[in-house]
Amino acid sequence: MTQPSDLAFYTADTPNGQKVSIFLKEAGLAYEQFDLDLGRGDQHRPDFLKINPNGKIPAIVDRKAGLAVFESGAILSYLSSKTGCLLPTTQAENIAVQQWLHFQIGGIGPMLGQLWWFLHASKTDNTEAIQRYRTQSLRLYQVTDTRLSGSAFIASNNYSIADIAAFSWLRTWEELHLDITPYPHVRRWLEEIAARPAVQAGLLATKVSSRPVTELPNSTGG
């Protein structure tokens, strides 16, 4: 009988799910993927809530360590530290990576996520909300563009988990009906990251259901 991987990954085809999928490919890690149907409410099932009480994807279970980790930024930091993949080599660079990772978590994700909801999910026409979140989203593109005007990547001149986190969201500009023509450094950066084989593989993996969810293992696995 085939033994399960030491790492279980719970995901869906969303920017937050994509960012962890990309890291797993960058690190070349073996893992077992569970694709949750968010429309069906898999994320609210009692067995998944034992892994993430907040009922959100992504989440991972490190079966060997007996540890469940949720929140995409925490997962990226955990996996980078555990594997050494994309791990900063200096304290200053580590702080920069964490700063820009939190910039994505606290700014880019919430603003672009709300814009997507009001554009594509809301049942009412809320022009004021759309304008607010469009303005805030473009402001964040500008902040990122200014940063990238003096740096090859977001946190430093080295590719990092901060780039993966921001990329999965900022690549959605067309879906969000945003014009990013004024942000040439963001456009350069998006093209460079999108060309990475691991990024392409990570995005594809969230679109392909590797194992339909019928039963979720417990939080420590086995």
Salt bridges, closest charged atoms under 4 A:
ASP13 OD2 - LYS207 NZ 3.30
GLU26 OE2 - ARG196 NE 2.84
GLU32 OE1 - ARG63 NH1 2.83
GLU32 OE2 - ARG211 NH1 2.01
ASP42 OD2 - ARG40 NH2 2.69
ASP47 OD2 - ARG45 NH2 3.14
ASP62 OD2 - LYS82 NZ 3.12
GLU192 OE1 - ARG188 NH1 3.65
